[in-house]
Structure formats: structure tokens, C-alpha cells
């Protein structure tokens, strides 16, 4: 069975006090309620990662991810953070290609391939984000966009590394907007992504790759989304900043595993 994953992307939120409180609460809820097939991940800002790994390390089933890394190994890149630095402080995975970084930092596909390669050099897993804009969906180009995002990036990654990749489908029009893809839309795109992974790698890898949904996922819509055959969990933004809400979303995923 594919691994189920609930990942919280905190984005550029939380003070130190808020981060410590949230890490502590998530840590506690994972200790109280977990499942061997569920992986819980939190992705706080870089500056809180050491605290997060220090606290999370004691917990079964809670992993810490970074929201980004630089594409070069090390050197004169003021203000940047390398994959090696992340690995050295206990981070296990990195979110790569989030639409906010594609948009605001102009990250291109060649750079994303380099970032993923750096992660693999450090034995880090990758949560690779794809998703179309509203304009692309409205003009019926959503499959074309996602196919390109998969082919031009994961197409450059050898199948031997595929087990270190999780894909997150995040329609840009649903991120932070309160609009969610309906279960039919999510299932349709997740099945499409799985078919593309089969073309890029092979059928076995495609079947074993977890594909997460992201974009205004919350306790109200998680049940319908997680009921879809090809939705293996969620990449949660806003709702991951509230410990209670995040715990409810985790419990909904656990109920699917029972
Ligand atoms: P959201 O963000 O849940 O706040 O829409 C999801 C994401 O961008 O990862």
C-alpha cells in the first residue's frame, strides 16, 4: 500500500514562540494518535527547523521538511540554505517547486532539477509540487501544464530515485483562496499524474508514488478528498497553522486507513 502523508506547509508564518508552541502541539497529537501507514510532516520556516527536529526526533511518525533549498552545493550565495545544511540538522525532506516560488522567485525547471539532485545527494526526500493556474484551467490547458511540469523535471530524474519523490498536486487557483478542487477534479488530475509517472518511470513506481492534494484543504473537505482512490494525503497550508485543525485532518486520514 502507498504511504499516506499529511504535510503542513507553514510558509512564512510564526514567531519563535508560536513555532515552539505549534511544534509541541503537533508532536503531542502525533504521539497520541498515529498509524503505521501515516507519515506526518511539518515544514516550518528555515529558522525554526533545528528546534523542530530537536523536538520531533523523539516522536514516532513526525518528520520535519524544509520549504525550499538552494540548487548549488555550497559557497558564495548570501542568504541561501543548502540541502547539506538541512540534512545536517535532521530534516528529512524538502518541498520543491511550490507555485509561490515558481511565481515570486521565478524558479524554472532546470533549477528545480538541480535542487532535486542536491536533495538526493544528501539522502533527502522531495515533495515536488505541480499545478495549473486558473487561466490554464479555464482554457482547458491544465493537463498540458501539469504534464510539462512532470516531464521537464521528474523526466530528468532516474527511476532509481523515484521512491524518494512524493508529488503534490496544488492547483494555483485553490491555494490560500478558500476554493478547493472538488473530489472529481482532484481524482481526475491525480489519476492523470499517476499515468504520467508511469510514462516517465514505470508502472510499479507510479503505483507506489504518493500523490498529495494541496489547496485550501481543511477539516471540512478532507474527508471527500481523501476518499479519492489516487489522493494519498494532503499538503496543508493555512489549516496546518492551527494544531487542532491539523489534528482533525490527520484523524480523517487515519480513519481511511482503519
Ligand atoms: P493552503 O496552502 O492550504 O493555505 O491553500 C497549500 C499550499 O500552498 O501548500
Boltz pocket constraint, residues with backbone or C-beta under 6 A from the ligand:
constraints:
  - pocket:
      binder: B
      contacts: [[A, 9], [A, 170], [A, 174], [A, 175], [A, 176], [A, 177], [A, 214], [A, 215], [A, 216], [A, 217], [A, 235], [A, 236], [A, 237], [A, 238], [A, 239]]
      max_distance: 6.0
